[in-house]
Amino acid sequence: MNIIQEIEQEHLAEIAGDKTIPDFSPGDTVRVNVRVVEGNRERVQAFEGVCIGRRNAGLNSSFTVRKLSYGEGVERVFPLYSPRVESIEIIRRGKV
């Protein structure tokens, strides 16, 4: 392993120790609780939809969730280890 990969692994272990990330894959219905800052107020907003993609790239891992909101499709990409992502819940397993 080169130096960059070693540093990323150390940082990943430090971040992953704080939160539990469930094992999910594309096709699963997930609820992502995200911290949203509005002015001087902070609240938690839930975004529930179908996971349509997952990018496993170590510290830069991310996943895409798609939902229908008032008849319009909304896709959102979440960094897996972001401090803004408070929790990830699996609502339903999908068959893909």
Secondary structure, 3 states (H helix, E strand, C coil): CCHHHHHHHHHHHHHHCCCCCCCCCCCCEEEEEEEEEECCEEEEEEEEEEEEEEECCHHHCEEEEEEEECCEEEEEEEECCCCCEEEEEEEECCCC
